């Protein structure tokens, strides 16, 4: 699977569950990449329940899906607050790349899905542009300064907290993808 496809899948899988994901799975679009052993979700409702339990609430959010929480923490709090400096920094990078968050995306700019979509975009632009190396450089910088700094901890937290095989699988895929890009390992 190409990195662009992998980042697109991760972004879709880590966004609020949408019929597009279940339809793609039902149509076999991911069979080639994952094979028949992947724990594909059976229906949208089961994904929505687990997504909300893990990433939204109500009440305690098991695994906040925001870079700011992982990067801007204080020792007593253990986690940072949402919309911290990383959110502003990634917003600026999106704008510099000529992008803005979609009107239908009602979350923070440093959400794991937004950051993985951005990497998919940079991969696509690198593959289809005369300035491909510029886009790959942007991708490396984004990985070094943003996603690579926190996605491993996020993936590990999802793996530990999830009750659904799909999210455990996606967390491992995220960790493997980030590790391959950053020459690090998150799971044993």
N, C-alpha and C positions, 0 to 999 in steps of 0.2 A: 504494500500500500504506500502511495506517495505521502510525503509529509503533509502536503496540502490536504489530501483526503483525510488523513488521520486527524489533523487539527479541526477540519470541518466536522468530522464525526464527534470528536471530543466536545466541541462547542455545542453541537446539537444535543448530545447526551447530558451535558452539564447545564443546559438551559432548562427553564420550566418546561416540563413535558408537553410536547406538542404532537398533534396527530401526524405531522410530517415524519417524525422519528419512527413511530409505530408503522406507518405506511411503508417507509423505506425498508424496515426490517421484514414486514410481511411480503414485500415484493422481492426479497432476496438480495437487495442492494449491498448488504454487508456480508453475505455468505462467503464470497470469495476471500474477503479480508480475514474473517473470523472463523470460518468453517462452521460446521454444524454443532460444535461443542460449546459455542458461546451461549451464555445464559440470557437469551433474548427475552425481553419482557413480553408478557402475554397480552396485556391491555394497558391502556392509557391511565386508567384509574389507579392501578397498583403503583405505577410510577409516580403519579401526582401525590399519593399518600406518602410514599417514602421520600420524595423530593422535599415536600413541605416539612416532614419530620426532621430531615437532615439540615436543610438549608434556609428554611423560612420561619418556621414556628407554626402555630402560636406557642408562646412560652419560650423556653430555653431553645436556642438554635444550636443543634449538635455540632455542626461544622460550618461556620461562616464562610461563604464563598468569595471573600474579598481580600485582595492583596493588603489593604490597609490594616486589616486585623492581624495579619501575620508579620508585617514588617514594622509597624509603628506601635510597639507595645511598651508597657512600663512593667517593671519587675513585679510590683505588687499586683497589678491587674492581670498579668499573664497574657492578655490579648489587647490589641489596640482597638481604637474606635473606627467605625466605618467612615468613609469620606475623609480619610487622612491625606497627607501629602502624596502618597502613591496614586490616589484617585485623580488628583489634579495633574500629576505628571503624565499618566497614561492618556488622559483627555487631551493634553497638549500634543502628545505624539500622534494620536489619532488625527487631530486637526492638521498637523504638519504633513501627514500622509494624504490629506484631502478627504478624510472620512469624518463622519459624525455618527453617533449612535442612532439607530433606527427609531422612528417614532413609536413603534410597538415595543421597544425594549424599555421597560420601566424599572431598571435597576441601576446600580452604581457602575461607573466606567471601569472600575478595577475588579469587576465580577469575573470569575474564572472563565465563563463562557465568552465574554467580550474579549478578554485577552487571547484566548485560543482562536477566536474568529479573526482577530487581527493578525496572528501568525499565519493563518490560512490565506488571508489576503496578501500578505507579503510574499508568501511562497508562490501564489498565483501570479503576482506581478513580476516576480523574478523570472518565472518560466515563460512569460509572454511579453517581455519588454526588452528593448535594446539596453536599458539601464538595469539589467538583471542583477549585476553585482552590487549596485547601490541598494536594492531591495534586500538582498541577502545580508548586507552589512547592517541595515536597519533591523533585520530579524535577529542577528547575533547580538546587537546592542540591547534590543528589547528583552531577549532571553537572559542576557547577563545582568541587566539592571532591574528587570521586573519578574517575569514569569519564572525564570530559573531560580530566583531567590526565595520563592515561597510555595511553588506548586508541589514540590516533594512533601512538604509538611502537610499541605492540604490533602494530597492523595493518601498519605498515611492515616490522617484523621478520618477520611471517608472510609477507608478499608476497615478501620477498627469500629466505626460507629454504625455502618450500614447493616441493615437486616435483609437487604435485597441483593441477590447474586449479581444483578446487572450493574449496580453501583460499585460493588466490590470489583467486578471485572473492569469497569471504566476507570476506577482509581488505579488499578495496576497498569492499564494501558497508558494513562496519563503519566504515571511515574516512569515507565519504560521509555516513553517518548521524550520526556524531559531529561532523563538520564543519558539517553543517546545523544541529545543535543548539547549537554553540558559536561559530558564525561564524568558523571557521578552516579551513584547508586542509592536508591532509597529503600528498597525492600531486599531482604535476604532470601 
